[in-house]
Amino acid sequence: MSIFKIEGGHRLKGEIVPQGAKNEALQIICATLLTASEVTIHNIPDIRDVNKLIFILGELGVKIKKLDTNSYSFQADDINLEYLESLQFKKDGSSLRGSIMIVGPLLTRFGKGYIPRPGGDKIGRRRLDTHFEGFIKLGAKFRYNKEESFYGVEADELHGTEMLLDEASVTGTANILMAAVLAKGETIVYNAACEPYIQQLCKMLVSMGAVIDGIGSNRLIIQGVSNLGGCIHRVLPDMIEIGSWIGVAAMTRSALTIKNVSWKDLGLIPNVFRKLGIELQQIDDDIYIPSQESYEIQGYMDGSILTVSDAPWPGFTPDLLSIVLVVATQAKGSVLIHQKMFESRLFFVDKLIDMGAKVILCDPHRATVIGMNHESSLKATTMSSPDIRAGISLLIAALSAKGTSTIHNIDQIDRGYENIDERLRSIGARIERIESTF
């Protein structure tokens, strides 16, 4: 188990190229199971969660070629379905939440899809009902082994239908969408997630021969086809990582340029950081954050405290609320952070309080942050990363703190951020990865 040792309080400077989007890559890689033809994907992030999914596909029999660090080709023309019922798969699949998205492609192409209860972040309950209710409406039979926490769906043939999702689940929408593209007839999905990554999946499937209308809306219409072909696809830059780099710049009072961010796909992210008082400049497709000695939170027009809350796209992504909370600790003014979707995601604030931040945890979903306007620096400490987003937030806090901090359980950070320590050092951060002997 590795740890990060961070000497904080230093200003950074330079350019950062964001990695490929983790959440898109997990969907896109699963979609390669829909065809026997070769699919080439560029800009795949080299991170633990994505690499684990690629390993699972390899065990399934997918022919995988690594073309360079971030590009792969996949060909699923000789799938080993017996692996799905093996003890090894139950172990492999249970450690990665994204593995749930292999079920839709396998079900629609091979008539069966199995998955152990997937793991991932400990940020609260994330149920799978949306996925399996969608499969059942398409004609699949569902079974669940409670003793082994093992899910299965089977069908001789899937048939198009109308369905209203009980929640706008991103992974649920992706899974149902992939199942529907090879189902017989028309499928209409209401309350579909419409994040840029779902739009990217739709565009990829269309390039493979799928027929999908309503891309970018919450009503998707899919005309089933008999088979799909290959394609070449490029993954978008990761909007969550882009928001993380904005947080790094603000907390360390540094001037940074984030390259090629795909501004049109960032939604509310720039505006939310601007409401915290952070200056962002658009230069072509880059974000430039100048060095700021102070940034002031904007209140509402009636003088009440600003609230930043998460919501399905085009609302603000829940994955950036932890970073917004950390950034607010050194702002001028106060803000209420309202995490609606996950009941355990704010529990990392006790570590920030230990560092000297003024945060009041109101309940599992809400925290009030009283900014210190950089007048009182955070204090270095020893802490542990509970999940990907809290982990990067604590790392950002450590970069701004006076003294040397230690972060344990950094495997959680590596699940979502590619070579984060090397990239931070490239812009002047003093961070060291130490291999633990425990």
C-alpha positions, 0 to 999 in steps of 0.5 A: 500500500503506497502513501503520498508525502506532500510538502504544502504551501508552494505555488505552482505554475505551468500547463496540464493536459487533462486525462481521458474521462474515466466515466466515459471510458468505462462505458465505451470499453463495455460497448466493444462487447456488442460487436465481433468487429475491431473497435479502436479507442483513443485517450483511454486514461491509464488508471486503476479502474479502467485497467481493471475493466480491460483485464476483465474483458481480456479474461472474457476472451476479448482480443486486446491490443495496447497501441500506445499508453492511452490507445487500445483496440478491442475485438470480441469475436471469441467470448468465453461465457464460462468465465462469467460463472467462475469464482475468478469472475466473482472476485474480479467483478466485485471489485469494480462498480463499472463492471455492471455495464458489461451486462447489457452488451452480453445480454443482448448479444449472447442472451445472458449477463451475470455480475457479482455485486460490484464494489467501488467507492464507499460513498453511500448506497448505489442501487442497481434496480434501474439497470435490471428493471430496464432489462426485465422490461426488454424481456429478460428474466432476472435472478439473484443469488443472495448468498453469493450476491450474484445477479443474472439476466437471461433472454432468448431475445430482447424486444423493444418497449417503452420505459420510464427510468425511476432515476436518471442513472448514468450507468443505468442509462448506458446499460439499457441503451447498449441492450436496446441497440440489438433488441427487436423493434423500437425502445423509448427510454424516458428520464434517460441520463443525458451527460456528455458521456452518454452522448459520446456512447450514443455517437459511438454506437451510431458510428457502429451502425446503431439507430438512436434519436434524441441524443443529448435529451432525456428521451432516447429512441432506439431502433434495434438492428441485427448487428453492429460493426467496428469503429474508431472513437476518442474519449472526451477529456475528464471534466472531473479532473478539469475541476480538480485542477481548477481547485489545485490552482485556487487553493495554491494561489497558482497560475495554471493553464488546462489544455484542450478541455472541450468547453462545450461539454463542461456545463455548469462547472466553470460557472460554479467555480466563478461563483466561488470567486475564482477567475477562469479565462477561456483561451481557445479551448483552454482554461487559464486560471491566473494567480489569485491572492483572494477569491470571494464567494458570491451570495444570492441577490437577496443577500442569502448564503450561496448553496452549491448542490448536485443534480443530474446533467445539466445540473452540477456533477456530484463528483466535484462537490468535494473539491468545491467544499475544499476550495471554499475553505480558503474563500472569502465568505460562506457557502452551503454544500448540499450533496443530494445523491450520496449520503456518505460523501461528506464524511471526509470533512472531519479531516479538513476540520483537523487541518483547521478548516471551518466546516459545520457538518449539518447532516449527512447531506449538507455542510456549511463552509466558512471561508478563511480567505487565506488568512489562516492556512490549513495545517499539515496532517496525516490522513487516509483517502476514503474514496476517489473524490474525497482523496483528491480533495484531501490532496488539494488541501495538503498542497495548500497546507503549511508543513508536510502531510501524509495521505494513506490509501492512495490506491483510491486516488489512483483509481481515478487519476492518472499519474497524479503525483508525476503531473503535479511535480511537473508544475512544481508541487513537492509530492512523493510517492512512498511504497509502504512495507505494510 
